[in-house]
């Protein structure tokens, strides 16, 4: 995803001289190509994320189009006040690109986990929140968000994402992307968990069930009528996310279901509302907290009995 982002941004920067890339002294296995091509439009702000957001705001107010790149906890939590007051309050054209979604940096512990970021940024007025599933979806969302003028958060994993698309999808910000049709239930996922959802659906097919799979790459704004049209006829809906079960994908979908009068069964798979007591790589933590395809499939099959 990171490579898809930087390659797409570099292509855009070749056509648009107003694009700037700011980094908090990270990403040096990713950003070199942009830095070499556009040295005057690359700014390493150092480990000063609050100041970096102020610089981005100033660039936007000067007619530039800044992209701010760093590890998710640093770029969303450490500088939340600046995101709120400098960027969102003024509705500035700043794109915030965070890497390391969920347990991506698992071995580094809770300081590097990104399991609260969607909830934090969804509450900010004027903020668009995007969570692509794979490099293809990343590219398409970077291209679509480039055309907008409002603050946008793009949530990336680091590497190792399962390929979701074998074609170039027609993605629209706000509208769900339907990856698989099915009549026995719906699975909605974001980011790396879309790949997990694909595996769950294949396991369910072996048991005779056909589920619809949705990539809800836009967490805010969500086209509520478009999403509910895909959900209203299903008696069972599940969400999967590497995020706290409070404030993320599950919460966003639940809000829409309640407002729409949905009468079926709804279940969220996500991180419990607590801090983890141990560290490990992403796959280990997914399995420990019930986010593996095997565990999710078991739960769905039990519910079907």
C-alpha positions in Angstrom: 0.0 0.0 0.0 2.8 2.4 0.9 4.5 1.9 -2.5 1.1 2.3 -4.3 0.6 5.6 -2.5 4.0 7.1 -3.1 4.0 6.0 -6.8 0.6 7.5 -7.4 1.5 10.7 -5.5 4.7 11.0 -7.6 2.7 10.7 -10.8 0.3 13.4 -9.6 3.2 15.7 -8.5 4.7 15.5 -12.0 1.5 17.2 -13.3 0.7 19.4 -10.2 3.5 21.7 -8.9 1.4 22.5 -5.8 1.8 19.0 -4.4 4.1 18.9 -1.3 5.1 15.9 0.8 5.9 16.3 4.5 7.2 13.6 6.7 8.0 13.3 10.4 11.4 11.7 9.8 10.0 8.4 8.8 9.3 6.5 5.6 12.8 6.4 4.2 12.3 3.1 2.5 9.4 4.7 0.7 9.7 8.4 0.0 13.2 8.6 -1.7 11.8 8.6 -5.2 9.6 11.6 -4.5 12.4 13.4 -2.6 14.9 12.9 -5.5 12.4 14.1 -8.1 11.0 17.1 -6.2 13.6 18.1 -3.5 12.1 21.5 -3.1 8.6 20.0 -2.5 9.8 17.5 0.1 10.0 18.6 3.7 11.3 16.5 6.6 9.8 18.1 9.6 11.6 15.9 12.0 9.9 14.4 15.1 7.7 17.4 15.5 4.3 16.2 14.3 2.4 19.1 15.9 4.6 21.6 14.0 4.3 19.5 10.9 0.5 20.0 10.9 1.0 23.7 11.3 3.3 23.8 8.3 0.8 21.8 6.3 -2.0 24.2 7.2 0.2 27.1 6.2 1.0 25.5 2.8 -2.7 24.9 2.2 -3.6 28.5 3.0 -0.9 29.5 0.5 -2.6 27.5 -2.3 -0.5 24.4 -2.0 -1.7 20.8 -1.7 0.3 19.1 1.1 0.4 15.4 1.9 1.5 14.6 5.4 3.0 11.1 5.9 3.9 9.3 9.1 3.2 6.3 11.4 -0.5 6.4 12.4 -0.2 7.1 16.2 2.1 10.0 15.6 0.1 11.5 12.8 -3.3 11.2 14.4 -2.9 11.3 18.2 0.2 13.3 18.9 -1.1 16.2 16.9 -4.8 15.9 17.3 -5.3 19.5 18.5 -3.6 20.8 15.4 -5.6 18.5 13.1 -8.8 19.8 14.8 -8.0 23.5 15.0 -5.5 24.2 12.2 -6.9 21.9 9.5 -10.4 20.6 10.0 -11.8 23.8 11.5 -10.6 25.7 8.5 -11.5 22.9 6.1 -8.1 23.0 4.5 -6.9 20.8 1.6 -4.5 18.7 3.6 -4.2 14.9 3.0 -3.0 12.9 6.1 -1.5 9.6 5.2 -0.9 7.2 8.1 0.9 3.9 7.8 0.8 0.9 10.2 -2.9 0.3 10.5 -4.1 -2.1 13.2 -1.3 -4.4 14.5 1.1 -3.8 11.6 3.8 -2.7 14.0 2.9 -5.5 16.4 6.3 -6.3 17.8 6.8 -2.7 18.8 3.9 -2.7 21.3 0.9 -0.6 22.1 2.6 2.7 21.4 2.7 1.7 17.7 -0.7 0.0 17.4 -3.3 1.9 15.5 -6.6 0.7 17.0 -8.2 4.0 17.9 -7.5 6.3 14.9 -10.7 5.8 13.0 -12.8 6.7 16.0 -10.6 9.7 16.8 -10.9 11.2 13.3 -14.4 10.3 12.4 -15.7 12.8 15.0 -13.9 15.7 13.3 -16.2 17.8 11.1 -15.0 18.2 7.5 -12.7 15.1 7.7 -12.9 12.3 5.1 -11.7 8.9 6.4 -10.5 6.3 3.9 -9.2 2.8 4.6 -8.1 1.0 1.4 -8.0 -2.8 1.2 -5.0 -3.4 -1.2 -2.6 -1.5 -3.4 -5.1 -1.1 -6.2 -7.8 0.3 -4.0 -5.1 2.6 -2.5 -4.2 4.0 -5.9 -7.8 4.6 -6.8 -8.6 6.4 -3.5 -5.5 8.5 -3.7 -6.5 9.6 -7.2 -10.1 10.3 -6.2 -9.2 12.1 -3.0 -6.7 14.3 -5.0 -9.7 15.8 -6.7 -11.3 16.9 -3.4 -10.5 20.1 -1.5 -11.2 19.0 2.1 -9.1 17.3 4.8 -8.7 13.6 4.2 -7.2 10.8 6.2 -5.9 7.8 4.3 -5.2 4.7 6.5 -2.6 2.3 5.1 -1.0 -0.9 6.2 2.7 -1.4 5.9 3.0 -4.4 3.6 1.8 -8.0 3.0 -1.8 -7.1 2.1 -3.8 -9.8 0.2 -4.6 -8.8 -3.4 -8.3 -8.0 -3.4 -8.8 -6.8 -7.0 -7.8 -8.4 -10.3 -9.1 -5.4 -12.2 -9.3 -1.6 -11.9 -12.4 -1.0 -9.9 -14.8 1.9 -10.3 -14.4 3.3 -6.8 -16.3 6.3 -5.5 -15.6 8.0 -2.2 -18.5 7.3 0.1 -20.0 4.3 -1.8 -19.4 0.7 -0.8 -17.5 -1.6 -3.2 -19.1 -5.0 -3.7 -16.5 -7.7 -4.1 -18.7 -10.8 -3.9 -22.5 -11.4 -4.1 -24.3 -13.7 -1.8 -27.7 -14.3 -0.2 -26.9 -15.9 3.1 -25.4 -12.9 4.9 -23.1 -9.9 4.5 -19.5 -9.4 5.6 -18.3 -5.8 5.6 -14.5 -5.1 6.1 -11.8 -2.5 5.7 -8.1 -2.5 5.0 -6.3 -5.8 5.6 -9.5 -7.3 6.9 -11.0 -7.4 3.5 -8.5 -10.1 2.6 -9.5 -11.9 5.8 -13.2 -11.5 4.7 -12.4 -13.1 1.4 -10.9 -16.1 3.1 -13.9 -16.4 5.4 -16.3 -16.3 2.4 -14.3 -19.2 0.7 -14.5 -21.2 3.9 -18.2 -20.6 4.2 -18.7 -21.7 0.6 -17.2 -25.1 1.5 -20.1 -25.4 4.0 -22.7 -24.4 1.5 -23.2 -20.7 2.4 -22.8 -17.8 0.0 -22.1 -14.4 1.7 -21.8 -11.0 0.2 -18.5 -9.2 0.8 -18.3 -5.4 0.9 -15.2 -3.2 1.1 -16.3 -0.1 3.0 -13.2 1.8 2.1 -14.8 5.1 3.1 -15.6 5.4 6.8 -16.6 9.1 6.5 -18.7 10.2 4.7 -20.7 7.1 4.0 -23.5 7.1 1.4 -26.1 5.7 3.8 -28.7 4.9 1.2 -26.2 3.1 -1.1 -24.9 1.0 1.8 -28.3 0.2 3.3 -29.5 -0.9 -0.2 -26.9 -3.6 -0.1 -27.8 -4.7 3.5 -31.6 -4.4 3.9 -32.4 -7.9 2.5 -29.9 -9.7 4.7 -30.8 -11.2 8.0 -27.2 -11.4 9.2 -24.4 -8.8 8.9 -20.8 -9.0 10.2 -18.1 -6.3 10.3 -14.4 -7.1 10.5 -11.7 -4.5 11.4 -8.3 -4.1 13.0 -9.6 -1.4 15.3 -11.3 -1.0 18.6 -14.9 -2.2 18.4 -15.9 1.3 19.6 -15.8 4.1 17.1 -14.6 2.3 14.0 -16.2 0.4 11.1 -18.7 -1.5 13.3 -19.9 1.6 15.0 -20.3 3.4 11.7 -22.4 0.6 10.2 -24.4 0.2 13.4 -25.4 3.8 13.4 -26.7 3.4 9.8 -28.6 0.2 10.6 -30.3 1.7 13.7 -31.3 4.8 11.8 -32.7 2.7 8.9 -34.7 0.4 11.1 -32.8 -2.8 10.4 -34.3 -5.9 12.1 -31.7 -8.6 11.5 -28.6 -9.8 13.4 -25.5 -7.7 13.6 -22.1 -8.7 15.0 -18.8 -6.8 15.1 -15.4 -8.5 14.9 -12.7 -6.1 16.1 -10.3 -5.4 18.9 -11.9 -5.5 22.4 -12.1 -2.3 24.4 -8.9 -2.8 26.4 -5.1 -2.6 25.9 -3.4 -5.8 24.9 -1.3 -7.5 27.5 1.4 -8.8 25.2 3.0 -8.1 21.8 3.7 -10.1 18.7 3.4 -9.9 15.0 0.2 -8.9 13.3 -0.9 -12.5 12.5 -0.3 -13.6 16.1 -2.4 -10.8 17.5 -5.2 -11.3 15.0 -5.5 -15.0 16.1 -5.3 -14.1 19.7 -8.1 -11.6 19.6 -10.4 -13.7 17.3 -9.7 -11.8 14.0 -8.4 -14.8 12.0 -10.4 -16.2 9.2 -10.7 -19.5 11.0 -12.1 -18.0 14.2 -14.6 -15.7 12.4 -15.8 -18.6 10.2 -16.3 -20.8 13.3 -18.4 -18.0 14.9 -20.6 -17.5 11.8 -21.2 -21.3 11.4 -22.2 -21.6 15.0 -24.7 -18.8 14.6 -26.1 -20.5 11.5 -26.9 -23.7 13.5 
